Every structure is written in C-alpha cells, then in structure tokens.
C-alpha cells in the first residue's frame, strides 16, 4: 500500500516537473525566435552591405555599430534617451566633472572683425603662456581671424584635443606677438557672484556639475560673512545637470529632511535629495525663465516649497523626468529616462513648468527688469 502511494507521488512530481520544463522550454523558445525575428533584419542588412556595397574600403565598422545602437535608442521616441559613443561619453563625463578642454580665456567680437581677450582665467593655459586681458587676437595658427569670422575662430580655439598646441598671434601695444598655447582640461565656472546695492548678494548658476556646489557655496559664505541681507539666485537659461549637485547646493539652505523623490513606472519612490540640520534664515529669491529646466527647476521648486522663496521671471521649461546612464562593454553609454521626480511637498512639473510668483519679462528692454524686481522683493522683506 505504501509502495503504491510512493509510486503515485513520484508520478505526480514527474508530471509537474515535465509540465514545468515544457512551459519553461516553450517560453525560452518563444523568446529566442522573437528576438531572432526582431534582429534578423539587422543581420540581413549587414550581409547586403558586405556583399554589394561598392565603397567597401570606406566602411567604418565602429561607426556602423554606433549608428545602429543610436537608431535603436532613437526608436523609443524620447528626446531625452540617447546613445553616446565612447568619445561622447568621455566628453559628458568631463562636463559632469566640471572640466572641459580649452585655454581659459573670455573673448568678445570687435567691430574691425578681430577678437578682444576680455579676461584670462587664473592658472589657465593662457595665463601660463602669457596671454593677457586687452590683447587683440589677429591670427590663429596663421589664419586671419577677420577672414575666419568670429564664431569660426572661437570654435577653432575650442575644438581641439587635450595637449594639442594652438598658435595665437595677438596685438599688444602696437606689436604682433605669436604665443603658443597648449589646450588643457580646465575647470568650468558654473557659479559666480557679486554683492549688489543694499547688501543684496547675487549668485548666477549656469549649470549643475560636480564643481558647482563648491563654487556656489564660496559666494554664499562670502556674502553671509559680509552681512548680506538677502540672496538672489539666478538660474535663467540653466538647463540642469546632476541631481547630486543640486542636492549639495540646497543642503546649506534648507531644513533637515527629505527634499525630493524619484517616482518610477511601478509607482515606487526613491529619495534623491535630502538636507541636514544646517539651514539659512537668509531671505532668498530665484530668477528663472523659459530655458530654466530639469535640475534648475528642482532647485527653484525646493526653495519655493521649503523656504517660501519667491520665483521671479517667466514660466520654466517643464522637464521633471530623470535619466540614468548605463555603460556598454566598449565604453559607450546609453542614457534612458527612468523616472519622474518632484519635491516631497508638491507635484511633478513635467510638461507644465513652474509658474513664477511674479511674472516679469525682459523683452523689449536692455535693462534686467527681472533682477530689479528680485532686488525690490528682498528690500521690502528687510523693511
């Protein structure tokens, strides 16, 4: 009797195992043929090219693969998801690190077609080489700047590999001097500040990268020590950057707690920005416009939600979705939209933007009416 029960149990287990194997095998076979069918066209196209393309010597296999992967990601129809080649990935990593290849000069166009060097960055390749503010750039690698044109000349200076040398001929005190300058990785300045009238500090943030928090805090701490009565944060035309950099910029300004969360497609949430117990009681105003996007909007929304900071300008861009970067085997990357994000006190602004408390435009005037309004608000708060 016991043997019969054992046989029945074994038969049931065997049937269950066979059924499980059958379902698993069927699923695997379906997945295999599904993928084979999807990617068969790419294989067919590759064979057609190899068998029939006339300019076989011009085939760049790396470029073909880059284009194929780029096209695949572009098929998602999401303008924020994209493929980046190895070179593009390296450039983006440098940008996030707050670095760029350059020579470290600020220039402006002259009416005579040449270029004025307005200023030379401290410890930059240009300073080391001997370029000075007030120099007039006449030739670049022997090419006449007037004939090249302003934009082309600037691009020529910028568009070079690290450690390459560019020969810049400048006019100084009526004499022409050729000065070789080596392109190097230099720090990108994304936060600058100045003390305005009535002890109002002004900090402009053009991007959020790894260097931004240090640069921003330098001015903020300076203004506090000088007795500032308020701070204007200007994120106009700031397209965003690293959320981690936004978090570090907000940390000394906001009260302790969770500041922002990412919301994923399955409804789960992850805290992406928080603040410690240190905060400021300094009155603040944020300037923004239609080009203030992503991290710049998160910065403005966080100050609004946690410090009742007033927003001045025009409605912001409305990008409240987050991208993550995934590494591929050859060093290239895929950037994919993975979540929406928002502050813990308000709804996501994606597709809508942040509406300013004071709608002010600078159109039709050479004056910065928006900044004037921000200063006025801070003055009134101090009275």
C-alpha positions, 0 to 999 in steps of 0.5 A: 500500500505504501509502495503504491502511494510512493509510486503515485507521488513520484508520478505526480512530481514527474508530471509537474516537473515535465509540465514545468520544463515544457512551459519553461522550454516553450517560453525560452523558445518563444523568446529566442525566435522573437528576438531572432525575428526582431534582429534578423533584419539587422543581420540581413542588412549587414550581409547586403552591405558586405556583399554589394556595397561598392565603397567597401574600403570606406566602411567604418565598422565602429561607426556602423555599430554606433549608428545602429545602437543610436537608431535603436535608442532613437526608436523609443521616441524620447528626446531625452534617451540617447546613445553616446559613443565612447568619445561622447561619453568621455566628453559628458563625463568631463562636463559632469566633472566640471572640466572641459578642454580649452585655454581659459580665456573670455573673448568678445567680437570687435567691430574691425572683425578681430577678437578682444581677450576680455579676461584670462582665467587664473592658472589657465593655459593662457595665463601660463603662456602669457596671454593677457586681458586687452590683447587683440587676437589677429591670427590663429595658427596663421589664419586671419581671424577677420577672414575666419569670422568670429564664431569660426575662430572661437570654435577653432580655439575650442575644438581641439584635443587635450595637449594639442598646441594652438598658435595665437598671434595677438596685438599688444601695444602696437606689436604682433606677438605669436604665443603658443598655447597648449589646450588643457582640461580646465575647470568650468565656472558654473557659479559666480557672484557679486554683492549688489546695492543694499547688501543684496548678494547675487549668485548666477548658476549656469549649470549643475556639475560636480564643481558647482556646489563648491563654487556656489557655496564660496559666494554664499559664505562670502556674502553671509560673512559680509552681512548680506541681507538677502540672496538672489539666485539666478538660474535663467537659461540653466538647463540642469545637470546632476541631481547630486549637485543640486542636492549639495547646493540646497543642503546649506539652505534648507531644513533637515529632511527629505527634499525630493523623490524619484517616482518610477513606472511601478509607482515606487519612490526613491529619495534623491535629495535630502538636507541636514540640520544646517539651514539659512534664515537668509531671505532668498529669491530665484530668477528663472525663465523659459530655458530654466529646466530639469535640475534648475527647476528642482532647485527653484521648486525646493526653495519655493516649497521649503523656504517660501522663496519667491520665483521671479521671471517667466514660466520654466521649461517643464522637464521633471523626468530623470535619466540614468546612464548605463555603460556598454562593454566598449565604453559607450553609454546609453542614457534612458529616462527612468523616472519622474521626480518632484519635491516631497511637498508638491507635484511633478512639473513635467510638461507644465513648468513652474509658474513664477510668483511674479511674472516679469519679462525682459523683452523689449528692454536692455535693462534686467527688469527681472533682477530689479524686481528680485532686488525690490522683493528682498528690500521690502522683506528687510523693511 
